Amino acid sequence: MYDINYKIALVDLNVIRVPHYQIPVDQSSPLFNEPLVNLKDYELPFLSWHAITDGSNAPYHKAVRGSRQEGWLRKTIAEKLQRANQLLHRFDAELLILDAYRSLDCQQGLWEYFYNRGRSENPSGNDAAWTAYALGYVRDPRHFDPLDARTFPIHITGASIDTTLRRRSTGQIMNMGSAFEEIADVSSTDYFERQLLQGLISEDDERLWNRRLLEWALSSEDFLNDPIYFWHHDWGNQLWIKVKNALHGNAPAAAWYGHMPSPAWTVAEN
């Protein structure tokens, strides 16, 4: 479907689900204090999914408390994404980044949403049950310590993105086979590769090829995907180290991106 020689590798998700929080962060790295930059300065399309106010951002259907309209990332990450995005242009495609740097306030807003949803679905439960439910969707920020890498929500590093593809000519989001933040088996990155091997889809299935196209472009800049969710990619943080070790076995001992304080937002908070 696209003139690329790329297939998504099949992954044992049990290996991927091991924690990454124990991986250290190297504070002596030259990139440790690299600044955050605004994606608008790199011509990278950004739509803050958590800050949408018209109700179209399932499953929240409103702006999440603490969310912002602006997208910020570490400078090297933005430069890498800019180059990867250029590769997509000949296919009438481009990245649409849906989440980038996420403040602790937004992380707390997401936690409250899923914790409260757990309470609504299981009113006879208790804190342990509602906490376990929320942990199926989002990292618990309640014990965050900026000096303890074991407590870092990964988006607070400024080195994680959630992204999909859209058509450059129309702005239409391309069919990736599942929706952003749809927590289901179909959202695992290799899902349609497995469907193809089982003869359940055709070789030219657009969902298969759109996921391949996204991975092809981002892997050209050494981004690694969290195989549980096709939309999540990292470089240089704890999750990147974990996935690199799981898939390739040659990762550095420590990440170089850790917690980053909030940038100089220029728009009002929701």
Backbone bond lengths (Angstrom), bond angles and torsions (degrees), N, CA, C in turn:
res aa  C-N    CA-C-N  psi(-1)  N-CA   C-N-CA  omega(-1)  CA-C   N-CA-C  phi
1 M - - - 1.467 - - 1.532 110.92 -
2 Y 1.335 116.01 -43.31 1.454 121.54 172.91 1.525 108.22 -115.18
3 D 1.321 115.64 147.38 1.455 120.81 -178.35 1.527 110.25 -80.73
4 I 1.334 114.95 66.50 1.466 121.62 176.28 1.522 107.62 -135.73
5 N 1.301 116.00 147.37 1.458 121.08 177.13 1.527 107.84 -103.28
6 Y 1.320 115.60 84.73 1.462 118.83 -173.24 1.525 110.11 -152.29
7 K 1.312 115.49 134.75 1.454 122.52 171.35 1.526 108.08 -131.46
8 I 1.317 116.45 148.00 1.460 121.45 178.08 1.524 108.74 -81.95
9 A 1.312 116.14 128.17 1.463 120.86 -179.48 1.526 110.71 -68.58
10 L 1.332 114.88 144.12 1.458 120.11 175.03 1.532 108.58 -77.02
11 V 1.320 116.31 138.81 1.462 121.60 -172.12 1.522 109.99 -130.32
12 D 1.327 115.79 138.90 1.459 122.36 171.84 1.526 107.22 -80.57
13 L 1.309 117.38 107.69 1.455 120.30 -175.58 1.518 112.87 -68.29
14 N 1.318 117.99 -20.39 1.468 119.54 176.08 1.530 110.88 -63.72
15 V 1.326 116.48 -33.55 1.460 120.57 176.89 1.526 109.88 -70.35
16 I 1.327 116.35 -38.80 1.455 121.27 -177.60 1.524 111.33 -70.58
17 R 1.306 117.85 -30.24 1.466 120.39 -174.45 1.524 113.91 -76.62
18 V 1.311 119.33 -2.68 1.461 119.60 175.91 1.527 108.48 -65.37
19 P 1.325 118.81 147.09 1.481 120.90 -176.01 1.526 112.42 -63.46
20 H 1.319 114.53 153.48 1.461 120.46 175.72 1.525 112.01 -114.57
21 Y 1.315 117.29 -3.79 1.465 121.01 -170.66 1.526 113.28 -66.24
22 Q 1.339 116.43 -25.91 1.466 119.46 -177.66 1.530 112.33 -77.11
23 I 1.322 118.59 -9.97 1.468 121.56 -179.61 1.530 108.59 -68.83
24 P 1.327 118.03 128.19 1.466 120.02 -177.46 1.528 112.52 -74.22
25 V 1.327 114.99 164.02 1.461 122.65 174.84 1.520 107.59 -115.48
26 D 1.326 116.08 129.11 1.465 122.31 -177.10 1.532 109.74 -85.81
27 Q 1.309 116.24 100.48 1.453 119.99 -178.24 1.528 113.15 -73.11
28 S 1.327 117.19 -10.49 1.466 120.19 177.41 1.527 112.49 -88.00
29 S 1.324 117.11 -5.75 1.467 120.00 179.51 1.520 110.82 -65.10
30 P 1.342 117.86 141.53 1.474 120.54 176.52 1.527 113.04 -59.65
31 L 1.337 117.14 -22.28 1.460 120.48 -178.41 1.528 113.22 -92.03
32 F 1.333 117.54 -5.73 1.456 120.18 -174.62 1.529 111.47 -56.68
33 N 1.317 117.50 -43.61 1.465 121.64 -178.37 1.526 113.29 -101.35
34 E 1.318 116.92 18.54 1.462 119.39 178.76 1.532 110.07 -56.85
35 P 1.329 118.15 135.31 1.471 119.87 -174.53 1.526 113.02 -73.27
36 L 1.311 114.08 160.42 1.450 122.05 169.79 1.517 109.30 -81.96
37 V 1.329 116.48 145.93 1.465 121.88 176.73 1.524 108.93 -127.60
38 N 1.317 115.52 155.67 1.459 121.60 -179.64 1.526 109.14 -84.49
39 L 1.320 116.92 128.69 1.462 121.01 -175.66 1.520 113.16 -63.96
40 K 1.326 117.47 -22.54 1.465 119.17 178.67 1.526 111.13 -63.17
41 D 1.327 116.95 -25.40 1.458 120.84 179.50 1.525 112.43 -79.29
42 Y 1.319 116.97 -5.87 1.468 122.02 -179.71 1.533 111.41 -117.40
43 E 1.310 115.80 10.65 1.470 122.17 178.03 1.531 110.94 54.30
44 L 1.333 115.14 42.00 1.454 121.12 177.37 1.528 108.79 -104.55
45 P 1.333 117.85 118.07 1.464 119.98 -178.79 1.534 111.00 -59.81
46 F 1.321 115.88 130.85 1.456 121.30 -178.18 1.516 109.99 -136.65
47 L 1.328 115.35 131.36 1.462 122.57 174.49 1.518 106.72 -131.83
48 S 1.322 116.40 107.73 1.462 120.10 -176.53 1.528 109.54 -72.18
49 W 1.324 115.70 98.80 1.463 120.95 -174.88 1.522 111.61 -57.99
50 H 1.317 116.38 -38.44 1.465 119.77 -175.55 1.526 112.24 -76.95
51 A 1.339 117.80 -12.69 1.463 120.82 -178.21 1.525 112.89 -105.15
52 I 1.324 118.61 4.60 1.462 121.54 179.14 1.529 109.55 -65.95
53 T 1.315 116.71 136.79 1.466 121.10 -174.91 1.522 114.41 -110.86
54 D 1.355 118.25 -4.37 1.472 119.25 -175.17 1.524 113.40 -93.61
55 G 1.339 117.21 6.31 1.460 120.53 176.92 1.512 115.21 87.42
56 S 1.336 118.04 1.30 1.469 120.65 -175.28 1.528 112.73 -86.55
57 N 1.319 117.96 -0.25 1.467 121.43 -175.00 1.530 111.76 -97.82
58 A 1.335 115.69 73.78 1.470 119.62 176.67 1.531 109.54 -59.27
59 P 1.328 117.84 146.29 1.471 127.43 3.43 1.515 114.10 -90.45
60 Y 1.340 118.95 4.88 1.464 121.34 -171.52 1.523 112.44 -81.36
61 H 1.341 115.42 -41.92 1.467 122.65 -179.98 1.524 112.23 60.51
62 K 1.305 116.69 25.59 1.461 123.71 173.88 1.520 107.22 -171.86
63 A 1.317 116.74 169.40 1.460 119.73 176.72 1.522 110.10 -69.31
64 V 1.328 115.92 134.41 1.457 121.56 177.58 1.525 108.58 -76.90
65 R 1.320 116.09 138.56 1.467 119.33 179.61 1.529 110.29 -57.15
66 G 1.310 116.56 131.41 1.458 121.63 179.31 1.513 115.03 89.38
67 S 1.335 117.74 -4.65 1.470 120.21 -179.11 1.524 110.38 -75.75
68 R 1.326 115.81 160.50 1.459 123.10 -179.65 1.519 109.87 -133.33
69 Q 1.325 115.34 156.10 1.459 120.47 179.96 1.523 112.92 -80.13
70 E 1.322 118.06 -19.06 1.463 121.30 -174.32 1.522 111.93 -91.44
71 G 1.347 114.98 150.99 1.453 121.64 175.44 1.515 111.63 -111.16
72 W 1.319 116.56 126.97 1.460 122.45 179.02 1.518 109.29 -129.28
73 L 1.353 115.80 145.57 1.460 122.35 176.70 1.530 108.85 -148.26
74 R 1.328 116.92 166.95 1.460 119.94 173.00 1.525 109.03 -60.53
75 K 1.312 115.14 149.54 1.460 120.45 -174.92 1.528 112.57 -57.97
76 T 1.329 117.84 -45.84 1.465 120.02 179.76 1.518 111.50 -63.10
77 I 1.333 117.07 -38.29 1.465 120.86 178.41 1.527 110.03 -61.84
78 A 1.325 116.87 -45.84 1.463 120.35 179.54 1.528 111.39 -61.27
79 E 1.320 117.15 -40.88 1.469 120.55 179.30 1.530 110.78 -65.03
80 K 1.309 116.39 -41.06 1.466 119.88 177.77 1.530 111.07 -63.85
81 L 1.306 116.55 -42.68 1.459 120.24 179.60 1.524 111.54 -65.31
82 Q 1.309 116.23 -36.30 1.465 120.35 178.09 1.530 110.60 -61.29
83 R 1.331 116.37 -43.37 1.474 119.97 178.97 1.527 110.84 -68.23
84 A 1.332 117.19 -42.35 1.469 120.00 178.99 1.524 110.67 -62.37
85 N 1.323 116.31 -39.12 1.455 120.25 -179.21 1.522 111.89 -63.99
86 Q 1.322 116.36 -35.91 1.463 120.33 178.69 1.531 111.25 -61.03
87 L 1.323 117.37 -34.44 1.462 121.11 179.75 1.528 111.90 -63.62
88 L 1.309 116.42 -26.99 1.466 121.02 -175.29 1.524 113.25 -82.02
89 H 1.315 117.14 -16.93 1.462 119.77 -171.23 1.516 112.65 -62.82
90 R 1.332 118.18 -34.45 1.478 118.77 -178.14 1.526 112.38 -70.49
91 F 1.340 116.34 -10.34 1.466 121.04 176.99 1.530 111.15 -102.35
92 D 1.353 116.81 14.44 1.469 121.94 -175.06 1.524 110.33 54.86
93 A 1.334 116.02 40.03 1.462 121.26 -179.33 1.514 109.45 -132.51
94 E 1.322 115.45 159.53 1.452 121.55 174.10 1.521 109.03 -155.59
95 L 1.321 115.03 158.38 1.449 120.30 174.47 1.524 109.76 -67.94
96 L 1.315 116.30 142.63 1.459 122.34 166.27 1.523 105.72 -123.72
97 I 1.324 115.93 105.34 1.458 121.15 -176.29 1.523 108.67 -83.81
98 L 1.330 115.32 126.52 1.460 121.92 -174.08 1.520 113.27 -104.29
99 D 1.309 116.95 -18.83 1.467 121.27 175.80 1.518 107.45 -157.48
100 A 1.316 115.84 138.85 1.461 121.62 -178.85 1.524 107.88 -131.93
101 Y 1.351 117.87 -123.24 1.460 118.80 173.17 1.529 108.47 -60.12
102 R 1.329 115.32 133.01 1.461 120.51 179.95 1.519 108.33 -122.65
103 S 1.301 116.47 120.22 1.457 120.28 -178.81 1.520 111.01 -69.22
104 L 1.325 115.50 162.67 1.461 120.14 176.11 1.523 110.29 -62.26
105 D 1.333 117.36 -35.25 1.466 120.47 177.87 1.519 111.20 -59.92
106 C 1.330 116.92 -43.95 1.460 120.38 178.97 1.525 110.69 -68.12
107 Q 1.328 116.86 -40.14 1.461 120.14 177.26 1.526 109.97 -59.16
108 Q 1.311 116.79 -40.08 1.462 120.44 177.95 1.521 110.98 -67.22
109 G 1.340 116.45 -37.32 1.454 119.66 176.88 1.514 112.40 -63.63
110 L 1.323 116.37 -40.77 1.466 120.32 177.07 1.524 110.68 -66.01
111 W 1.330 116.37 -42.02 1.462 119.73 179.10 1.532 110.69 -60.67
112 E 1.304 116.65 -44.55 1.459 120.65 179.78 1.528 110.82 -61.35
113 Y 1.325 116.64 -40.31 1.468 120.04 -179.80 1.529 110.45 -59.82
114 F 1.342 116.90 -51.74 1.461 119.03 -175.34 1.530 112.07 -74.66
115 Y 1.305 117.84 -33.61 1.471 120.31 176.08 1.527 109.59 -62.98
116 N 1.317 117.08 -45.24 1.461 120.85 179.86 1.518 111.64 -69.14
117 R 1.331 117.07 -32.81 1.467 118.72 176.08 1.522 110.16 -66.67
118 G 1.330 116.20 -37.79 1.455 119.96 175.16 1.519 112.04 -61.60
119 R 1.314 116.40 -39.51 1.467 120.38 177.54 1.524 110.90 -64.96
120 S 1.334 115.93 -40.23 1.466 119.34 -179.39 1.520 111.64 -66.37
121 E 1.334 116.27 -38.47 1.461 119.72 -178.50 1.525 112.61 -78.94
122 N 1.328 116.38 -22.04 1.464 120.40 -178.28 1.528 109.27 -137.69
123 P 1.345 117.54 69.25 1.472 120.41 -174.40 1.520 114.00 -63.75
124 S 1.300 118.16 -19.54 1.469 120.54 179.79 1.528 111.63 -91.03
125 G 1.329 117.28 3.37 1.460 120.95 -179.11 1.510 111.92 -77.69
126 N 1.333 114.92 -165.39 1.460 120.25 179.36 1.528 108.49 -138.76
127 D 1.334 115.99 -177.23 1.463 119.54 -176.35 1.520 111.79 -58.18
128 A 1.332 117.31 -40.06 1.465 120.06 -178.84 1.532 110.82 -62.58
129 A 1.336 116.28 -41.39 1.465 120.12 -179.52 1.520 111.11 -68.80
130 W 1.324 116.99 -41.84 1.461 119.94 -178.54 1.528 110.78 -71.38
131 T 1.320 116.32 -34.30 1.465 119.71 175.82 1.518 110.50 -65.53
132 A 1.331 117.54 -44.24 1.465 121.17 178.75 1.519 110.80 -61.45
133 Y 1.326 116.65 -38.99 1.467 120.18 177.66 1.529 110.40 -62.04
134 A 1.325 116.23 -49.78 1.463 119.94 -177.97 1.519 111.64 -62.60
135 L 1.327 117.12 -35.80 1.467 120.58 -179.91 1.524 112.53 -64.61
136 G 1.308 117.34 -17.08 1.459 120.26 174.89 1.516 112.94 -72.58
137 Y 1.331 116.20 -8.53 1.462 120.63 -176.27 1.524 114.22 -125.48
138 V 1.334 117.91 -30.04 1.459 119.89 -170.06 1.521 110.08 -155.35
139 R 1.325 116.43 152.50 1.456 122.35 178.30 1.525 110.48 -73.39
140 D 1.312 116.32 137.35 1.461 122.87 179.63 1.534 109.58 -73.29
141 P 1.337 118.76 117.96 1.466 120.42 -178.83 1.526 113.49 -93.34
142 R 1.317 118.02 2.66 1.461 119.75 -169.58 1.521 113.44 -68.98
143 H 1.325 117.16 -20.28 1.462 120.13 179.89 1.532 111.34 -113.51
144 F 1.329 116.18 23.35 1.457 120.11 -178.57 1.524 111.64 -60.67
145 D 1.328 114.72 133.97 1.461 122.58 176.22 1.521 107.01 -134.38
146 P 1.329 118.74 115.83 1.466 120.04 -176.73 1.519 113.74 -62.37
147 L 1.324 117.68 -12.79 1.460 121.43 179.18 1.525 112.53 -100.30
148 D 1.315 117.57 0.92 1.466 121.58 -176.21 1.523 109.36 -123.96
149 A 1.333 117.06 104.95 1.472 121.89 -176.37 1.522 112.59 -61.90
150 R 1.323 117.52 -18.45 1.467 120.36 179.58 1.525 112.00 -71.41
151 T 1.321 117.68 -11.58 1.459 121.17 -176.57 1.527 113.11 -109.05
152 F 1.335 118.53 7.43 1.464 120.56 -172.53 1.530 112.14 -79.90
153 P 1.338 119.49 118.99 1.472 119.84 162.84 1.530 107.73 -62.85
154 I 1.311 118.59 135.55 1.461 120.97 -166.49 1.529 112.93 -65.25
155 H 1.333 118.53 -32.18 1.464 120.02 -178.81 1.527 112.36 -71.74
156 I 1.314 117.62 -14.08 1.465 119.98 179.87 1.529 111.45 -76.08
157 T 1.343 116.98 -6.65 1.459 121.27 177.22 1.523 112.53 -79.79
158 G 1.324 117.38 -16.78 1.461 119.91 -174.35 1.516 113.01 70.86
159 A 1.344 116.77 17.38 1.462 121.97 -177.59 1.527 111.77 -125.47
160 S 1.328 116.36 15.62 1.464 122.63 177.65 1.520 109.17 -121.44
161 I 1.321 115.30 143.77 1.466 119.92 172.55 1.517 109.81 -133.30
162 D 1.315 114.89 149.52 1.459 122.76 164.26 1.514 105.51 -111.17
163 T 1.331 116.27 125.72 1.466 118.57 -172.86 1.514 111.60 -147.78
164 T 1.298 114.70 155.63 1.452 122.74 172.42 1.522 107.40 -133.69
165 L 1.336 117.06 -169.52 1.462 122.26 177.47 1.519 109.98 -116.61
166 R 1.328 115.25 148.21 1.450 119.63 170.57 1.523 109.32 -137.08
167 R 1.327 115.86 160.92 1.460 122.04 177.98 1.525 109.69 -75.30
168 R 1.324 116.34 130.01 1.466 119.75 178.82 1.530 110.76 -66.96
169 S 1.333 116.47 -35.85 1.467 119.95 -173.98 1.520 112.93 -74.81
170 T 1.326 117.72 -28.72 1.464 120.96 -174.30 1.526 113.85 -121.12
171 G 1.329 117.68 -18.67 1.457 120.93 -174.83 1.514 113.81 78.08
172 Q 1.329 117.45 5.60 1.467 120.82 -177.99 1.526 110.44 -78.15
173 I 1.332 116.34 132.60 1.453 120.83 176.42 1.527 109.16 -65.94
174 M 1.315 116.22 132.10 1.462 121.11 -176.20 1.526 110.64 -79.48
175 N 1.305 115.54 155.23 1.461 122.05 -175.85 1.529 110.22 -75.73
176 M 1.324 116.32 107.88 1.458 122.07 179.48 1.525 111.99 -100.46
177 G 1.322 117.48 -0.05 1.458 120.39 176.03 1.503 115.02 94.74
178 S 1.323 117.41 -19.23 1.462 122.30 173.33 1.514 107.65 -155.54
179 A 1.311 115.98 163.30 1.450 121.16 -175.99 1.524 111.00 -87.92
180 F 1.307 115.75 154.96 1.462 121.00 173.89 1.529 109.45 -56.90
181 E 1.325 115.25 133.87 1.462 124.02 -179.36 1.527 112.98 64.84
182 E 1.319 116.71 22.33 1.461 121.08 169.06 1.529 106.80 -86.21
183 I 1.315 116.36 101.21 1.456 121.39 -175.25 1.521 108.56 -84.25
184 A 1.321 115.61 94.11 1.462 122.28 -175.58 1.524 108.68 -159.25
185 D 1.327 116.35 164.98 1.462 120.54 -179.06 1.522 112.07 -56.60
186 V 1.322 117.33 -35.24 1.461 121.17 -176.58 1.525 111.71 -64.76
187 S 1.322 118.07 -17.83 1.458 120.96 179.54 1.517 113.22 -85.72
188 S 1.341 118.38 -10.45 1.465 119.09 175.16 1.525 108.27 -64.24
189 T 1.308 116.04 138.61 1.466 121.40 -166.56 1.524 112.58 -59.93
190 D 1.329 117.69 -37.79 1.461 120.54 -175.73 1.532 113.16 -89.00
191 Y 1.321 118.49 10.79 1.465 121.84 -173.60 1.526 112.31 -55.11
192 F 1.323 117.49 -46.79 1.466 119.57 -176.02 1.527 112.15 -79.49
193 E 1.327 117.65 -22.27 1.466 119.22 170.17 1.527 109.62 -63.32
194 R 1.312 116.73 -41.66 1.469 120.89 178.16 1.530 111.04 -68.55
195 Q 1.331 115.95 -37.83 1.467 119.36 176.45 1.525 111.07 -61.53
196 L 1.325 115.98 -39.70 1.460 120.39 178.91 1.524 110.93 -64.94
197 L 1.318 117.65 -44.97 1.458 121.62 179.81 1.530 111.64 -61.32
198 Q 1.320 116.57 -30.43 1.469 121.00 179.39 1.519 112.87 -86.83
199 G 1.327 116.50 0.07 1.455 120.81 179.57 1.508 114.17 73.71
200 L 1.340 117.14 22.62 1.454 121.03 -176.10 1.524 112.80 -92.99
201 I 1.327 116.79 -14.63 1.463 121.23 174.84 1.525 108.01 -135.73
202 S 1.328 116.14 165.41 1.458 120.50 179.77 1.523 110.52 -88.05
203 E 1.313 116.51 163.24 1.456 122.75 -178.84 1.530 112.30 -62.24
204 D 1.333 117.22 -25.29 1.461 120.08 -176.81 1.528 112.52 -101.73
205 D 1.313 118.08 21.52 1.460 121.93 -180.00 1.531 109.49 -61.74
206 E 1.326 117.78 126.39 1.458 120.69 -174.71 1.525 112.49 -66.31
207 R 1.315 118.28 -29.40 1.464 120.52 179.36 1.522 110.28 -66.66
208 L 1.317 116.11 -41.83 1.457 121.60 176.35 1.515 110.90 -60.21
209 W 1.336 116.53 -47.57 1.460 120.48 -174.21 1.523 112.92 -76.12
210 N 1.317 117.15 -31.27 1.461 118.21 176.87 1.523 111.25 -67.51
211 R 1.316 116.58 -37.82 1.466 118.62 175.05 1.527 110.56 -67.59
212 R 1.298 117.68 -39.76 1.470 120.09 176.59 1.527 110.66 -61.21
213 L 1.330 116.30 -41.83 1.462 119.86 -178.19 1.528 110.93 -63.67
214 L 1.311 116.78 -43.37 1.464 120.87 178.45 1.525 110.85 -61.06
215 E 1.334 116.46 -47.59 1.463 120.61 -179.09 1.532 111.51 -65.84
216 W 1.304 115.97 -39.62 1.471 120.65 179.73 1.522 110.86 -58.87
217 A 1.330 116.45 -47.33 1.458 120.20 -178.10 1.527 111.91 -66.17
218 L 1.324 117.39 -46.65 1.461 120.02 -175.95 1.527 112.06 -73.00
219 S 1.312 117.43 -34.13 1.465 119.24 178.57 1.521 111.65 -67.62
220 S 1.326 117.74 -22.23 1.468 120.33 177.17 1.519 111.66 -63.45
221 E 1.328 117.14 -20.55 1.461 122.83 178.67 1.527 111.53 -110.77
222 D 1.330 116.39 18.52 1.459 122.72 174.31 1.521 113.71 71.25
223 F 1.340 117.92 14.91 1.457 118.97 170.20 1.516 108.99 -68.56
224 L 1.318 115.81 146.79 1.451 121.57 174.48 1.516 109.33 -119.24
225 N 1.304 114.14 140.07 1.454 122.27 -179.26 1.524 110.38 -90.54
226 D 1.319 116.31 140.67 1.460 120.55 166.66 1.527 106.45 -76.70
227 P 1.338 119.02 107.18 1.469 120.40 -169.59 1.525 115.09 -63.53
228 I 1.327 117.20 -8.30 1.465 119.36 177.62 1.529 110.44 -74.09
229 Y 1.344 116.28 -29.31 1.465 121.60 -176.89 1.521 109.29 -134.12
230 F 1.308 118.22 122.05 1.463 120.54 -175.44 1.521 112.14 -62.53
231 W 1.325 118.10 -22.26 1.460 120.69 -172.20 1.528 114.44 -87.58
232 H 1.331 119.51 -14.78 1.466 120.92 -170.88 1.528 111.55 -97.66
233 H 1.355 115.63 129.17 1.465 121.96 -179.58 1.526 110.33 -138.84
234 D 1.334 114.85 150.29 1.461 121.21 -176.71 1.524 110.37 -139.82
235 W 1.325 113.73 161.93 1.466 121.35 167.88 1.527 108.23 -151.39
236 G 1.317 116.65 124.75 1.451 122.21 170.72 1.507 117.66 81.71
237 N 1.321 118.74 1.97 1.457 119.95 177.99 1.539 110.58 -107.36
238 Q 1.316 116.79 -174.10 1.462 120.45 -174.79 1.528 112.62 -62.02
239 L 1.317 116.64 -40.07 1.464 119.28 -179.22 1.529 110.77 -66.78
240 W 1.327 117.02 -37.67 1.465 120.71 176.88 1.530 110.50 -61.53
241 I 1.333 116.72 -42.67 1.470 120.58 177.69 1.530 110.24 -60.61
242 K 1.330 116.43 -45.89 1.461 120.03 -178.21 1.530 111.75 -61.16
243 V 1.332 116.28 -49.08 1.462 119.99 -177.96 1.527 110.60 -65.53
244 K 1.317 117.19 -39.71 1.461 120.37 179.67 1.526 110.29 -62.07
245 N 1.320 117.21 -43.41 1.463 120.04 176.98 1.520 111.63 -63.89
246 A 1.328 116.64 -41.95 1.459 120.65 -177.39 1.526 111.96 -65.71
247 L 1.327 116.86 -37.88 1.462 120.30 -174.49 1.525 113.80 -96.04
248 H 1.337 116.77 -29.70 1.467 119.74 -173.36 1.518 113.93 -126.47
249 G 1.334 117.69 -23.64 1.453 121.33 175.18 1.505 116.53 73.93
250 N 1.328 118.52 16.18 1.469 119.82 -176.77 1.513 112.33 -131.39
251 A 1.335 116.82 36.46 1.464 120.39 -177.60 1.518 111.54 -80.43
252 P 1.323 117.13 153.84 1.471 119.80 171.11 1.520 110.58 -60.56
253 A 1.321 116.23 163.34 1.462 120.45 -177.84 1.517 112.23 -72.71
254 A 1.323 117.09 -26.24 1.460 120.56 -175.58 1.518 110.98 -138.05
255 A 1.330 115.27 153.08 1.461 121.42 172.88 1.521 108.98 -78.08
256 W 1.324 116.86 162.25 1.463 120.00 175.31 1.518 112.82 -113.58
257 Y 1.324 117.66 -9.25 1.453 120.76 174.49 1.524 109.62 -109.18
258 G 1.323 116.39 122.38 1.452 122.12 175.50 1.512 110.17 -120.34
259 H 1.314 116.03 -152.85 1.461 121.04 -179.86 1.521 111.55 -58.94
260 M 1.325 115.23 138.79 1.464 121.56 176.56 1.523 108.32 -128.95
261 P 1.344 118.32 129.18 1.472 119.66 176.20 1.524 111.20 -61.43
262 S 1.309 116.19 160.14 1.465 121.30 -178.34 1.528 111.18 -59.17
263 P 1.324 116.87 145.60 1.469 120.71 178.79 1.517 111.45 -75.93
264 A 1.312 115.92 -177.61 1.461 121.52 178.36 1.530 109.16 -84.17
265 W 1.331 115.66 81.34 1.460 120.17 -178.99 1.526 109.81 -57.35
266 T 1.325 116.51 144.98 1.468 120.16 179.19 1.522 112.56 -115.36
267 V 1.338 116.22 4.36 1.464 119.34 177.47 1.510 108.64 -123.40
268 A 1.307 116.10 157.88 1.454 120.40 -177.85 1.527 110.70 -69.37
269 E 1.312 114.38 149.54 1.466 119.97 177.75 1.529 108.98 -74.41
270 N 1.359 114.04 145.59 1.469 117.82 177.08 1.529 110.13 -68.88
